[in-house]
Amino acid sequence: MSEPELDLLSRLWEEHMRAPFPPHIRGREIEGEDMVLLDADIAGCVSSSLSGPLDEKRRRTLLSCLAAVEKVLPSVDEDGAVEYYRRLREMAALAVELGNANAR
């Protein structure tokens, strides 16, 4: 991953850490996905990726979460929640790319 992509991931992570969890999403499942768990799984993997290369288990988790967030986004209907989960999707994609670059 290039330095600008790493900087973007760091900036998005900082934004995410300041953003409140969308209250209307708490305790909900969308398209069979627990929205709190999806947030927690992506956040954990992104945090790990900022500290160093992801292990294979976290990389697989992140790929699974990336597919899940893509699946649920069309059904997320509140403005704050849409932005929140779009940021999660972008962070997940960047973290996967970071992991792929580190594996090369």
ZIFEN-V898380 format. One record per residue. SS is DSSP state (H for helix, E for strand, C for the rest). OMEGA is omega in whole degrees, 0 to 359 (999 if undefined). D_CENTER is the distance of its C-alpha to the mean C-alpha in Angstrom with 2 decimals. Layout:
<<SS;OMEGA;D_CENTER> <SS;OMEGA;D_CENTER>>
This chain:
<<C;180;16.73> <C;179;18.87> <H;178;19.22> <H;179;18.13> <H;177;14.75> <H;176;14.36> <H;179;15.64> <H;179;13.20> <H;178;10.18> <H;179;12.31> <H;178;13.16> <H;179;9.80> <H;178;9.14> <H;177;12.63> <H;181;12.21> <H;182;9.41> <H;178;11.82> <H;186;14.62> <C;175;13.35> <C;176;14.80> <C;181;13.16> <C;188;14.76> <C;182;17.95> <C;179;18.78> <C;182;15.68> <C;178;16.48> <C;181;18.19> <C;167;17.55> <E;176;16.77> <E;181;16.06> <C;178;17.05> <C;181;17.39> <E;174;13.89> <E;189;13.86> <H;177;11.54> <H;180;11.70> <H;178;11.08> <H;177;8.00> <H;183;6.65> <H;181;8.50> <H;180;7.65> <H;181;3.98> <H;179;5.72> <H;180;8.61> <H;179;7.80> <H;178;6.61> <H;178;9.71> <H;182;11.71> <H;178;11.14> <H;180;12.48> <H;181;15.40> <C;182;16.36> <C;177;15.97> <C;171;13.92> <C;185;16.37> <H;180;16.65> <H;179;15.50> <H;178;12.07> <H;178;11.89> <H;178;12.99> <H;181;10.61> <H;177;7.59> <H;177;9.80> <H;179;10.63> <H;178;7.32> <H;177;6.95> <H;181;10.50> <H;181;10.16> <H;175;7.99> <H;181;10.55> <H;186;13.21> <H;186;12.69> <H;179;12.16> <C;181;15.91> <C;177;16.92> <C;191;15.15> <C;179;18.21> <C;186;17.98> <H;181;17.47> <H;180;15.50> <H;179;13.17> <H;180;12.81> <H;181;11.92> <H;182;9.46> <H;172;7.51> <H;177;8.31> <H;176;6.88> <H;179;3.31> <H;181;4.76> <H;178;6.51> <H;180;4.74> <H;180;3.91> <H;179;7.43> <H;179;8.83> <H;176;8.23> <H;179;9.84> <H;177;12.45> <H;178;13.11> <H;179;13.75> <H;179;15.93> <H;180;17.82> <H;182;18.49> <H;183;19.83> <C;999;22.34>>
